[in-house]
Amino acid sequence: MELKGTSREALLDYLCRQLDTFFPDGVSCRGEIERCLNEGLARVGHCIDGVKMWEKGRFDYLHSTQYTLFLYYLANTLWRAGGDPRVCAKLFYLNKTLNGIDLFYEIEMPKVFFIGHSVGIVLAKATYGEFLVLYQNSTVGKNHGVAPVLGEGVILYPNSAVIGRSRLGDRSFVSQGVTVLNTDTPGACCVYQGPGGTVVTKPPKHDILADFFRL
């Protein structure tokens, strides 16, 4: 994969300088990050290749969404490898600081997903299917300790939320401002808010997911 405007070593330096600036505790993260950097880049590269609007085989560290995904994949890769949890936490916190997203490194996200705008996104430890689409201020949260299950190809439009014992079927497209609370959706549907907070579903007019991904 091509690293636009940088090299592997320069990217490593750039990231370490960011961490040292925001978390000036004198503890170097370089060794931990370097041993997982290649896998983190491979994972974000795979994700980029699956998104239709992005050029395949090219990662731009100044593309805010791509960098958001990179920081998550790197932190998650380090955690999977049994790395220092304090370094994982710094990467999580850096992502939250720079991009306004609350995406903890222990959460298992899809191999391919897309973020429209990262600001205000909050994601609980839930189940996430492939080809997920997230927009600003979307939330996936627990209710009384129970987390939702999102099927493949779910889209959460701005200011939407999926909470609690909810199971969203494949290709459920949750419209702007809609809250799905302890409710299931059948899949292959657009989800709207009905009277009294109920959920109403209608079939989509076209294959919305194909607008986002190389399926």
N, C-alpha and C positions, 0 to 999 in steps of 0.2 A: 504494500500500500504506500502511496506517495504521501508524504507529510508536506502540505503546502506551506511554503515560506519558512521552513525550519528543517532541522534534522532530529534524529532520535536524541542525540546528546544535548542539543540546544533545547529541545522540548523538556528533557529531564531537568536541565538547569533552570528553565523558566518556571516549571512547576515547583521546584524546591525553593526558589526565591519567593514565590507566592506564599508558600507554607511558612517560611521563615518570617515573612513580613506580618502575616496575620496571626501567627502563633509563635511569638519570639521567646520560647522557653529554653532556647539553647540546645535542644535535642534534635539532631539531624535525622531526617527521614529518608535521606538519599539511598542508603543501602537497601532498605525495605522496598522502596518504590522501584529501584532499578531491577530487582530480581523478578518483579511482576509486570514490568512495563511492556514487554513484548506481547504477553498474553492480553493485557488490557487493551493495547492497540489493535490486536487481532480481533478482539470482541467488538470494539467500536467500529472497526472496518467492516465486519460482517453486517452489523446493523446499518451502517451507511449504504452498503451495497443493496440492501433490501428496500430502501426508501426511494421512491420514483423521482422525486424532485431534486435529489442530490446526485452529484457525479460519482459514479462508481470508482472505487479504488483510490479515493482521495480524501484525506482528513485535514480540515482547516481548524487549527487551534483558536483562530479568531472568529470562527462561526460559533456563536454562543450556545446554540442547541447541541451542536456536535461536541463542544467542550463539556457541556452538562452531562451528556451521555458518557463521555470518556472518563470523567471524574467518578461517576457511579461505577462503571465497569471496572476501573482500576481498583477502587476501594473494595468492591465485592470480590474481585480476583484475589486481592491480598488477604481478605478475611477467609476465603475458601482454602487458601494455602497455609492457614494457621499463622499468619503474620501478626505483627504487633497491633493489638486493637487500638492503641493510642494513635498510630499512624492512620488506621482506617477511620477513626473518629475525626482526625484532622481533615482528611479528604472529604468526608461527609459534610463537615462544618464549612469547609471552603466552598463546596458546591452550594450550600445553603446561603452563604454570604454573597457569593458572586451572582448566583442565578435565581435566588429566591425560592428554591425547591427543597422540600423536606422528604428526602428519599434515603432512608437508612441503608447502610452497606450490607446488612444481613438479609434484606429483602431480595427475593429471587425474581428479577424482572425478566421479560421475554428476551430472546436472542435478537429479535427485531422489533423495535417499537419506535414511535415518532412523538416528539413533543413540539406542539405549535409554538407556544410561549411558556416558558418555565415558571414565570412569576406566580407565586401563590399556590402552587401544586403541593398537596400534602397526601402522602401515600402510606397507609398502614401496612403491617405485615399480613397481606392477604394473598389470594391466589390469582395470578395474572396470566392470561392466555397470550399466545403470540399475536403479533400485528396489532398491538394496543396503540391507540391514539389518545393523547392527553393535551388539553388546552389549559390556559391560565385559570387559576382559582378552582380547578377541579380537585375533588377530594374523594379518597377511598378511606373509610374509617370503620372502626369497630363499634359495636353497641353491646354493652355488658360482656365484653371480652370476645364476642363473636365477630369474625371478619367475613367480608363478602368473597364470593368466587366469581371471577370475571372470565368468561369464555374467550374463544379466539376472535379477533377482529372487533373488539369493543371500542367504541369511540365515546369519549367524555368531552363534550363541548364546554365552552367557558361557563364557570360558576355552577357546574353540575356536581352532584355528589351521589355516591353509592355507599350505603351505610348498613352495617349489621348483617343479619341473616338474609342476605340477598344473593341470588344466583342469576347472573346475566348470561343468557344464551349467546351462542356464537353470532357475531354481527349484530349486536344490540347497539344502537346509536342513540345515546342519551342527549337530548336536546339541551340547549342553553338554559341554565337556571333551574333545571329539573333535579329533584331529590328522589332517589330510589331508596326507601327505608324498609328493611325487612320484607322485601318483595322480590319475586322472581320475574324475569322476562323470557319470552319464548324463543328469542333469537330471530334473526332476519327481520328486524323491526326498527322503526324509529320510536323513541320513547318520549312521551309528552306528559306534562302535569295535568291531571284531571281535576274534577271538583273535589274539594275537601282534602287535597293532598294525595289523592289516588293517582295511580299510574295508568296511562292509556297508551296502547301501542298501535302502530299502523305500519303496513309494509312500505319499504323504501321505494322510491320511483326509479332508482338506478343503483348500480353496484358502487356505493360510496367508497368502500374500502379500496377499490381499484384506483381511485384518485390518488391514494397515498403510497401504495406499495407495489413492488414488482412481485406479484403473486405467482 
